[in-house]
Amino acid sequence: MNMRNIYIYMLLAVTTLTLSSCDDFLDKLPDNRMDLNSKEKVQKYLVSAYPDHNPAYLTELYSDNADEFDVTGWGTDGIFQDQAFAWKDITETQDKESPQELWNSLYMAMGTANTALQTIEQSGNSTSSDYQASKGEALLCRAYAAFMLSNTFCMAYDATTADKHMGLPYPLQPETIVGAKYERGTLAAFYKQINSDIEAGLPLVTDNYSRPKYHFTRNAAYAFAALFNLYYQKYDKAVAYASQVLGTNASSKLRDWKAFNALSANGQIAPNAYVNTSSQANLLLQTVYSQAGAYLGPYGVGNKYAHGQLISEKEDLQSRGPWGRSADFGYTVWSNNSLSKFFINKVPYSFEYTDVQAGIGHAHSAYAVLTTDLTLLVRAEAYAMLGKYNEAVADLNTEVKAYSSGALSVTLDGIKDFYNGISYYTPTDPTPKKRFNTAFNIEPTTQEPLLHAILQLRRIMTTGEGWRLQDVKRYGMVIYRRTLSASSTVVAVKDSLTANDPRRAIQLPQDVITAGLPANPRNK
């Protein structure tokens, strides 16, 4: 049996094993671990502690970055898309974007990290300087996989409700038996353990890698810590960690947007450049099994549920903002000669044939999961939540200037005037301003419009990268399932995802529920 599959099955008993397979695995596993007898071997092993799936396409479909198009000849591309867009419990297991595949990949990454940590500990090298970098990397990998699991399968963290919402299992040791029982615990406990791993790992990580952009270097680790602490509502720490990455001159660390915008929007030229290791903005890159580059790119698939013209013109890529016309940022908004797919072409797509004659194989994509631009907006939001409005505006303005190659800028008065001058979003009269429904207080005169500006810019910058759903969840925005005509007219509003709707936590894979792990609650 394939080792990868065996390991997945071991994790949380997501399926069953025959006794002979189990015996073979347990017979061989200790020897495989004993082979990790040098820091070089441990470091090489940790390559597998980075997940090979990403929730980006799943969460794009689940968020307000997609509408349904009722157009003759536009069929669905599979049950996964139907269920994800409709906020249903997803039963599809074979699609590479499915919760089942994501769950397996993320827990496999945690298992790899646990094996490395146990090996270091049992070999007596837990305090050895030779192994400290690998220990730090393993801790950060375990925390990152857990963070991505919580973003997908849990409600948004809030300090006032985290003890009431379910977390997920957080294994701290490698699996040694089949069918080990786990408890979900609370979201508060889950976040506490993520934080513990991050704090323990940060001082240990290094930059000494042959391919550093695919590892938790110091900058990548601090960028992750900043993002996590923003979600954890530890805003002072988010600012401090982001500042470790950005230094005293953040503008010098950002992406060269002018050069990127000058690239051809067709084919793979721009997407490959976006995830290039030579870009100083890219802090952590991830290659994954995924067809997202096709669904979100210049291909004739993924038309039925997509980020279309109405969203683009009224809410993000081509909308107006406190900086003026968003289209003046300088990017090319790609369209598939219809009204359903409007996007910036930045998600790569490639196909690896395992059997050329049969035409079968694996689709691949890549993501810049941590960047300096994202980190700057993390700091801007944290400043805004701390009431440090001038600092927040300064960071936002730095990003606006960089993103527009110096053409656009913002001021606090301009931000307030813009958002006070437009109505709150409704599904039939959309605007970039959605109401916040949070357990924490948001000051309405300055803080709220400033947060709207930061979230609108992040939505524009990360379209297709999966981050939008997290902002929707964290700020309690109500989003809708709309059906549009061929002319982008709203013909039906079928459903809404309210602030406390339990469907905001995507349902666990059915195999995991069948194995005994409690499912996410549902109202109906």
N, C-alpha and C positions, 0 to 999 in steps of 0.2 A: 504494500500500500504506500502511496506517496507520503513522504514525511510531512509535507505541509498539511495535507488533509488529516493525517493522524493527529498532529498537534492541534489543529482546529477542533477536532472532535473531543480532544481531552479538555479543552477550555469550556468550563461550565456545562459540560455534557450536552452540547448542542445537538448531538445525535448519538447513536449507539455504536458500540464496537463488538465484533465477535471476540470470543475469549482468546482465540489463537492470535488475532491481531494485537490484542491488549498485551498478551504475554510477550510477543515478539518486541513490542515497543518498550515494555518495562525491562526486558532483558538487555536491550541495546542502549537505552537512554543514559544510564550512568556512565558507560564507556564514552559516549559522545561528549558528556560534560567533562569527563576527566581529560579529554583532549584539549580543553581550553587551559593550557598550561603555560601560557605566556601572555604578556600584555598585548602583543601583536595579534594573537589568535582571538582574544577577548574582544579587541576593538573591531576586528573583521567580522566577528559573530554579531556584533551590535548593528551591523547594517540591516539586519532583519528586524530590528526593534523599531524601524520606521514603517508605518502602515503602507500597504500597496493599494489602498482604496481611500477615497475622499468623499465626504457627503455633499460636495458642492452642487451637483446636478439635482440630487434629491431635495436639498433645501431650496434651490432656486424654484423648482416646481411647487414646493410647499409654501413659498412666500408670496408676497405681492408683486413679484417680478414675472408673473405669468398670468395670461388669460387663456380662455378656451375660444377657439375660432370655429364657427359653424359655417364651413365652406365646403361646397360640393367637391368631392374627390380628396379631401384632406382627412385621411383616416388616422387612427391611433397607431403609434409605434409599439404598442404592447400594453399588457395589463398593468405593468408597473407604473407607467405614466398615468393611466386612467386613475389608479388608486391613489397615487401620490398627489396629483392635482386636486382630487376630490377630498383629501384629508381622511381617507379611509385607512383602516388597518391593512397594511400591505402584505398580501399572501404570496406574491411572486418571490421566488427564492433564487432563480437562476440568473436573472438580470444582474450585470456587474454593478449597477447603481442601487441595488436593493438593500434594505436594512440588514438582511441576512448576511450578505457579502461584507458589508461594512462592519457589522458586529464581529464577525470572524476575524477580519483583518486587524481590527483595533485590539481585540483581546489576544490575538496571536502576538502582536507587538509587545503588549504588556508581559506576556509569558516569556518572550525572548529576553526582555529586560530583567525579569525575575531570575531567569537561569544565569545570566551574566552576574547579577548581584550575589546570588548564592555561591557561585563558583569563586568569586573574589573573596567572599567571607570565609568559606570553608577551606580555602587554600592559605588562609592566614595573611592575605595581602590587603585586607580592608583598609589598613592605614598606610600601606606602602605607597610611596610617591609614584612608583611606576604604574600603579593601577588607579590612582585617584581620578584621572581624566575619564577613564572608562566607567568608573563608578558614577561620576557626575553625569555622564552622557546617559547611562542606563536609567538613572533617576529622572532625568528630564524627559526621556522617551516614554517612560511609564506614565508620568504626569501628563504629557501631551496626548497620549492615546486616551487616557481617562477624561481629559478635558473635551476632546472631540466626541467621546461617547455621551458625556453629559449634555453637550450642545444639541445633540441629536435626540436622545432618548429621555431627557428630563425636562422639567419646566425650567424657566429662567431662574437663576439664583436671586433671591432677595433676602436680606438678613432677617426681615420680619416674618418670612414664610418658609424659610429653608428647612426648619425643623418639622414642617408639616408635609413637605413634598418628598417623594421617594428618590433616593439616590440609586446607585448601581453597585454590584459587587466590585471590590477593589482588591484583587488577589495580590498578596505580598510575597508569596512563595511559588515556585514552579509546581505544576500539577504532578502528582505521583500516583494518583488513583483515578479510576474512571468513576464519574458520577458524584464527585465531591459536591456537598451541599453548600450553597451560598445564601446569604441574606442581602437584601437590597439596602437596608439601612436608610438613613435620611440624606437628603441633598446637602444638608449642613455638614454631615460627617464626611461625605464624599469630597466636598470642596476642601475641607480641613486636611484630608490626606493628600489631595493634589498640592495644596499649599506646602505641606510638609516636605514632599518630594522636591518641589521647586527650590525651597529654601536650602535644603541639604545639597542639592545638585549644583546650584549657581556658583559657589566658590571653587568648585572642582573642575569645571569644564575648561577646555583648552581650544586653541585654534590650529593645532597640529594635525591636520588631516590632508590626505592627498587630494580629496574632493570636498573642500570645506563647506560649500554651499548645500551639501546634502547631509550635513551633520549639525548638531547643536554646538556651534562655536559660541564664543562669549556674547557676541552681538545677537545671534539668534536666540540664545538662552534668555538674555535680558529683554528682548522684544517679546518673547513668549510670556515672561514673567509680568511685563507691563500689561499685556492684553488680558491675561488671567486676572490680575488684580483690578483691572477696570470692571470686569464682570463680577468679581468678588466684592466690589464696592469698597475697596481699599485704595482710595484715590491718591493719597499721598505716596503710597508705594508705587502705584502705576506711574505717577509723574517721575519719581526717582529712578525707576528702572528704565523708562523710556529715555530719560536724559542720559543714562549710561550709553545708550546706543547713538543718540543724536548729537552728543557733544555740545559745544558752545556755538556751533554754526550749522544748524539743521539743514539749511538750504543747500549746503555743499554735499549732503549725504543722499539726496533724493534722486529719483529716476530722471534720466534725460528725456523728458516727455517730448521735446521738440524733435529729437532724433527718432523716437518711436513713432510719432505721428506722421513723420515723413515717409515711413515704410509703406509698401503696398498693402492694402487692406484685403487683397485676395490671396488665396492659398495659405501657405504656412510660414511665410516670411515674417510677418508681424508676430504671430503667436510664438514662433521659435525664439525671436529676439526678446520677447517679454519674459521668458523663463531662462534666458541665457545666463550662464554662470559669471560672465564678465560684467554684468550689470551690478553696480555698487548698491543699488536699491534692494536687490534680492538677498535676503538673509538666510532663508531656508526654502529649498526647493523640494518638491515631492513628485515622483513619477508614479502613476497609478494605472490600474486596469480600469478603463472607462471609455465610453463613447461620447462623453460630454463635448469633446471637441467637434464632433459631427453634429450633435443636437443643437449646440450653441454656435456653430460655425457656418461657413458658406456652403452648406450641403442641403439637399432636398429631403431632409428628415427632421422630425421634431417641430413640424409646422402647427400641429393642432393645439398644443399647449406651449405658449411661447411669450417672450418679452416683445410685445408688438408696438405698433406706431402710437397707439393711444397712451400707453405708459411712457414711452420715450418722449413724446411731445408735451405731455401734461405733468410728468412727475420727475423725470431724471435726465436722460442723455440730451434731449433737445428742449427741455423745459427752460423756464426762466428761474433765476435764483438771485440772491443778493449781490452776486457778481455780474449780473446781466444775463445775456443769453448763454445757456450752457453749451450750445453748439459752437460758441466762440472760444471754447477751450482749445480747439484746434484738431481734435481727433476726427477720424472718419467714422460716421455711423453707417455700418454695413446693413444693407437690406437685401432680402432674397427675392426682390421683384414682386413681393406681395406686401401685406401689411402685418405679418405675424412675427417676423424675426428681425428685430432692430437691435444691434449690438456693436460693440467694439471687438474686433477679431483678435483675441489674445489667448484663447485656450487651444493649445496645440492638439493635433490629431494625427495618429499614425496607426498602422495596422501590421501586426506581426503574424505572418502565415505559419501555422504549424503543419498544414497540408495544402500546398499550392494547388494541386490538381483538384482537390475537393473544395477549395476556396474557403477553408475554415482557419481560424486562428484567434488572436486576441487584439482588441482595440486598446490603445494606450493614450494617455494624456499626461499633462504635467501642470503643476500649480506652483506659483510663488506664494507659499502659505504665510510667510512672514516677510514683510518688506519695511523699509524705512518710511515710506509714505504712509502705510497703515499705522506704523508706530507713532508718527507725528500726529495723526488724527486721534489715536488713543490718548496721547498726552493732552491734546486740545480738549477732548471730552472730559478727561479727569480734572483739568483746570476749571472747566465750566461747572462741574459738579461741586468743586471746592469753593465756588463763588469768586474765583480769580479770573474775572471776565477779560481784563486787559491781556493777560497771558494767553487765555484761550483764543482770543481774536488774533493775537500775534501769530500763534501757531497755525490757525486756520488761514490767515492771510499768506503765510509762507507757503502753504500747500497750494492755495489758489494761484499764486504767482508762478510757482513751479509748474503746476499742471497746465497752465495756459501759456507757458513760455514767456511770462512777463506781461501778457496782454490784459489780464484781469486782476482785480483786487477787491477787498471787502473792508468795511469799517463797521464798528458796532452800531452806529446810528443807521447805516444802510441796511444792516441785518434786521434791526428792529422794525424799520419802516417797511421792508419788503414783506416780512411774515405777518405784521399787523395789517397789511394792506390786502391780504388774500384770505379767502374763506378756508375753513377746514375741509378736508377731503370728504367727498361722498362718492359712492361707486359710479354714479351717473354724471357727476360733475367733479372730476378728479383735480386735485392740486398737489403740490409737493408737501403740504402740511397736514399730517395726520394727528389726531388727538392722542395725547399721552394719558394712559390710565395706569398709574403706578401707586404702590403702597408708600413710597417715599414722596416727600413734597418737592415740587418744582416751582421755583419763583417765576411768576408769569410775565413780568415786565421785561426782564433782561435774559434770565437763564433759559426760559423756554425758547424764544426765537434763536438764541445762540445754539442751543442743542438741535433745533430744526436744521440750521445751516450745516452743522457738522455731520448730521445724519444724512442730509441730502447729498453732500459732497461724497461721503463714503459710499452711498448707494450708487452714485454715478461711477466712481472709481473702481468699484468692485463688482459691477454687473457681471454675472456669469461665474463668480468665484464663490458663491454660497454664503457670504457673510450677512446679507440683508435679513435673513430670517432671525438671526440673533438680535438685531436691533428691534425688529418687530416684537419679539418675545420680551426683551428686557424693558421696553417702554410701554408694553401693554397696548400696542396699536391694534385696532380692529381692522381686519382685512377681509376681502370678499372673493367669492368665486363668481366671475362674470363670464357670460357667453357673448362674443362679439360677432357681428356680421362681416362679410367680405370687405365692407367699407369702414370697418372699425367702429361701428355703432353698437352701443350696448343694447342687446336684445333681451337679456335676462340676467338677473342677479339671483343665483341659486342658493347661496349659503354664505355664512359669515363666521369668522373665527374670532370670538370675543376675547376680552382680556384674560378671563379665567377659564377659558375652554380647555379641558384636559387634553384635547387633541393637539395642543401646542407641543406636547411631548409625543414624538413619533412612537408608534407602538413597537414593542420588542418583537423580534422574530418569533414566529409561532413555535419553532422547535424549542426555543429557550423557555417559552411559557409552558409547553407540554412537559418539559423536564422539571418543572416545579417552581420556576422563578415567577413571582407575582407580576401580572401584566400591568401596564399603565391603565388607570381608570378611564372609563368612558361614560358620558352622560346617557347614551342611547346605543 
